[in-house]
């Protein structure tokens, strides 16, 4: 986990702190959730949807592009599963203290 320093106007910091308190969250958790919501739509909640909409209106929302990979060949997947099932079972390795 990385630590990030945030510089902002005192009034903005106060508003963010109040918003976090209103949601019974720490500022760190609140800012993390906002940034996750802004960059990953799958992490949205109803409260964060409102934040997401505001970010979009402000032109600050990043819409990630997910590559459209074709599904893997079923024969290749089956072959890989067969190969993965070979070898020494984990339970034996644990018993042998390896």
N, C-alpha and C positions, 0 to 999 in steps of 0.2 A: 504494500500500500504506500502511496506517495502522499506527502504533505504539500499543500499548495498555500501560498500567501495571496490574499486578496486585498487589494487597495481600492477603497471606495469612499465617496463623500459620507460624512458622519450621518447625514439625514437618511441616506439610502441604507446604510448599515442599520440604523434604528428601525426603519420600515421593515427590513428583512428580518431583523430580530423579532419584531412584533408579529410578523406573519408566521414565523416559525413557532412562536409561543402560542399563537392562536390555534395552530394545528398540533400543539403539544409535542413539538419536535425540537431538537437542538438545531442551532444554526447550521452546523456541519451536516447533519442529516437532511435538513431542508434544502441546502444548496446542492448537496449530492443528488437528491431526488430530482430537483429541477434540471440539473445538468444531464442526468440520465434520461429524463423525459424529453429534453430538447434534442438528444442525440439518438435515442432508442425508443421508438413508439411502443414497443412491446412492454415497456416498464410503466406505462401510464396508469394512473388511477383517475377517478372522477375529478378530484381536486386538481390533480396535475394536468388534466385535460384542459382546464381553464387556463393554467399557466402556459401550456403548449399553444393554445389559441392566441394568447397574448404575444408569445415569442414569434409566432408565425406572422401576426399583424405587424410586428416591429421589424420583420425581415431578419430575425435572428435564429430562426428554426432551421436546423440542419436535417434534411431528409436523406438518410443513408441510402445508398444504392446497393442492393444485394444482387450479386451475380446470379444469373439464371442458369444454373448448371443442369444439364440433362441428368435424369436418374441413372445410376450405375447399371451396367449390364448384369442381369440376374444370374447368368451363368458364372460370371466373374465373382460375384458376391458369394454364390454357393461354393465355388472352389476355394475362396479365401476362408470361408467358415469351416470347411473340411480341414484345411491346413492348420487353422487356429486350434482345432480340437485335438491335434496330435501333440505328442510330447508328454512330459511328466505333469500329472495333475498337481495343482497348487497344494491340495491337502497332503500329498506325499512330501512335498518340499518342506511344509511346515512341520510334519512329523519328523523329518530328518534334520530339523534345526538348521536349515540352509538359509 
